[in-house]
Amino acid sequence: MGVRVKAYAKLNLTLAITGAAGGYHNLDSLVCTVDLYDLIKLKKRKDKLVTVEMHGQGTESLAYEDNNAVKAAEAYINAFGTSGADIKIFKNIPVGAGMGGSSADISGVLKGMAMLYGKGGERDLKELADELGSDTGYLLTGGFARLTGRGERVERIKTDCRLNFLLLLPAGGVSTAACYRLYDELPKSGGESQPAVNALLSGDTAGLGRGLFNALYAPAAKLNDGVETAFKELEEFAPLGVNMTGSGSGVYALFDSAELCAYAKSRYRGRFRCIQLKSYLPNNKES
């Protein structure tokens, strides 16, 4: 018996740093999932072992002990006393882009294990996910949400708004740990998430574009100069707004329609990988 799970990527529409506690930075971030996902396949084992095969995005050489998918499966087994699983992950979410690829795989494995063994409700899985990653609990269900604390406090946002993005991916990525360390050393900048939340709730995509911001942009741009280049290249298309997701290095533009987004993609002549995306509300009953 086997199951398949689509683990969706996210974009940060806003990201404010509100303080620090217990060695972690606290944040206030408006987020959404997009129609880019890793495909995860799981099969039951008779013993309690976990095997993981990685495919794509250069993850084939990832060490077993460093693989968060392994940690997620083992956490599930320990929590519910089930047998193990053979897991294959087909990576489409870029690595080091600030799109939550690792967290998405954790949440996908937890959902897949629950589907395999029929144990673990949403609250149980959320507790496990929060122990394994800051925004992992959110990615169990995805959609639009406002994240606070370390990202474990999730306020769902119901809206009919559908967003269109053009994403550029500067090579080399950005180390999340290094980005936060440099943030602490630099003059603080950023904004507040509430204006963007209000614009989203009212369907005001132009207002949302004006409200995009990321407090980690300055340190990320210092760590990877491609971040600033991508930002400037996207601004040339006069979108509703441009922003960086997570700690980088992914930079995206928000457009008023899929047609305008596709036109910008067709005209882009820069050196970065370019992907057209839409906001997406995952189906949490996939099989």
MORALIN-V484452 format. One record per backbone hydrogen bond with DSSP energy under -1.0 kcal/mol. CO is the residue of the C=O (numbers start at 1). NH is the residue of the N-H. E is the energy in kcal/mol with one decimal. If there is no record, write none. Layout:
BEGIN
co	nh	e
CO	NH	E
CO	NH	E
END
This chain:
BEGIN
co	nh	e
1	44	-1.3
3	42	-2.4
5	40	-2.9
7	38	-2.5
9	34	-2.1
11	32	-1.9
13	213	-1.3
15	215	-3.0
16	28	-2.1
19	26	-2.8
21	24	-1.7
24	21	-2.7
26	18	-1.9
28	16	-2.3
29	147	-3.3
30	13	-3.0
30	14	-1.5
31	145	-1.9
32	11	-2.7
33	280	-2.9
34	36	-1.8
36	9	-2.8
38	7	-3.1
39	90	-3.1
40	5	-2.7
41	88	-2.6
42	3	-2.2
43	86	-2.5
47	84	-3.8
49	85	-1.2
51	87	-2.9
53	89	-3.0
55	91	-3.3
56	59	-1.7
59	62	-1.9
63	66	-1.2
64	67	-1.3
67	71	-1.6
68	72	-2.3
69	73	-2.2
70	74	-2.7
71	75	-2.2
72	76	-2.1
73	77	-2.5
74	78	-2.5
75	79	-2.0
76	80	-2.3
77	81	-2.1
84	45	-1.7
85	51	-2.1
86	43	-1.9
87	53	-2.6
88	41	-2.9
89	55	-2.2
90	39	-2.0
97	250	-1.7
99	10	-2.2
100	104	-2.9
101	105	-1.9
102	106	-1.9
103	107	-2.5
104	108	-2.6
105	109	-2.5
106	110	-2.4
107	111	-2.4
108	112	-2.5
109	113	-2.8
110	114	-2.0
111	115	-2.1
112	116	-2.3
113	117	-2.5
114	118	-2.0
121	125	-2.5
122	126	-2.2
123	127	-2.0
124	128	-1.8
125	129	-2.9
126	130	-2.6
127	131	-1.2
129	133	-1.4
135	139	-1.5
138	141	-1.5
138	142	-3.0
144	157	-2.3
145	31	-2.9
146	155	-2.4
147	29	-2.6
148	151	-1.7
148	153	-1.7
149	27	-3.0
153	148	-2.1
155	146	-2.3
163	279	-2.1
164	255	-2.7
165	277	-2.7
166	253	-2.2
167	275	-2.4
168	251	-2.3
175	179	-2.4
176	180	-2.3
177	181	-2.0
178	182	-2.3
179	183	-2.1
180	184	-1.7
182	186	-1.4
193	197	-2.2
194	198	-2.9
195	199	-2.1
196	200	-2.4
197	201	-2.5
198	202	-1.6
199	204	-2.6
200	203	-1.2
203	205	-1.3
204	208	-2.2
205	209	-2.4
206	210	-1.8
207	211	-1.2
214	217	-1.8
216	220	-2.2
217	221	-2.8
218	222	-1.5
219	223	-1.8
220	224	-2.0
224	227	-2.0
225	229	-1.6
226	230	-2.7
227	231	-2.1
228	232	-2.3
229	233	-2.4
230	234	-2.2
231	235	-1.9
232	236	-1.0
234	237	-1.6
235	238	-1.9
241	254	-2.8
243	252	-3.0
245	248	-2.4
250	245	-2.2
251	168	-3.4
252	243	-2.5
253	166	-1.9
254	240	-2.6
257	261	-1.8
258	262	-2.6
259	263	-2.3
260	264	-2.3
261	265	-2.2
262	266	-2.2
263	267	-1.4
273	169	-1.9
275	167	-3.2
277	165	-2.8
278	35	-1.9
END
